[in-house]
């Protein structure tokens, strides 16, 4: 989800017998916008396609300004939500 803006909200429905809104179990998630990764120094777009990112800290050199910055990859992305 890096570089993406997600909206997570509860969904409800109108119960016919009470007229009150009741909540469904769970949440709905909708991606509304995606952002490109950017260099923290020159703000130019940076692609990680050419780099094999590993868990932890990764040194990345910006192709525009040639400065090196650190990209941190969390172990949560590999394990998923169910583990």
C-alpha positions in Angstrom: 0.0 0.0 0.0 2.9 2.3 -0.1 2.2 5.2 -2.3 -1.5 4.7 -2.3 -4.3 6.5 -0.5 -7.0 4.1 0.8 -10.3 5.0 2.5 -11.6 2.4 4.9 -15.0 2.9 6.4 -17.8 0.9 7.9 -20.9 0.2 5.8 -24.4 0.3 7.2 -27.9 -0.6 6.1 -31.3 0.5 7.1 -33.1 -2.2 9.1 -36.7 -2.4 8.0 -38.2 -3.4 11.3 -36.5 -0.7 13.5 -35.8 2.1 11.0 -32.3 2.4 12.6 -29.0 2.1 10.7 -27.2 -1.1 11.7 -23.6 -1.9 10.9 -22.5 -4.7 8.7 -19.7 -6.9 9.9 -16.4 -5.8 8.4 -15.2 -2.8 6.5 -15.1 -1.7 2.9 -11.8 -0.5 1.5 -11.5 1.6 -1.7 -8.3 2.9 -3.3 -9.0 6.5 -4.4 -5.6 7.6 -5.6 -2.1 6.2 -6.2 1.1 8.2 -5.8 4.4 7.5 -7.4 7.4 7.0 -5.1 9.6 10.1 -4.9 13.1 11.0 -3.9 13.1 12.8 -0.5 15.8 15.2 -1.7 14.7 16.4 -5.2 11.1 15.2 -5.2 11.5 13.4 -8.6 9.7 10.1 -9.2 11.8 7.0 -8.3 11.1 3.5 -9.5 12.1 0.5 -7.4 11.6 -2.0 -10.3 15.3 -2.3 -11.0 16.1 -3.0 -7.3 15.5 -6.2 -5.5 14.2 -4.7 -2.2 14.8 -6.9 0.8 13.2 -6.7 4.3 14.8 -3.9 6.4 16.9 -1.0 5.1 17.7 -0.6 1.4 20.1 2.0 0.0 18.7 3.6 -3.1 20.4 6.1 -5.4 18.2 8.7 -7.1 18.7 8.7 -10.8 18.0 12.5 -11.0 20.1 14.0 -8.2 22.4 10.9 -7.5 21.9 11.2 -3.8 21.5 8.1 -1.7 18.5 7.6 0.6 17.2 4.7 2.7 14.0 2.7 1.7 12.7 0.7 4.6 10.6 -2.4 3.8 8.4 -3.9 6.6 8.1 -7.6 7.2 4.3 -7.1 7.4 4.0 -6.8 3.7 5.4 -10.3 3.2 3.4 -12.0 6.0 0.0 -10.6 5.0 -3.0 -10.0 7.2 -3.9 -13.6 8.1 -0.6 -14.5 9.8 
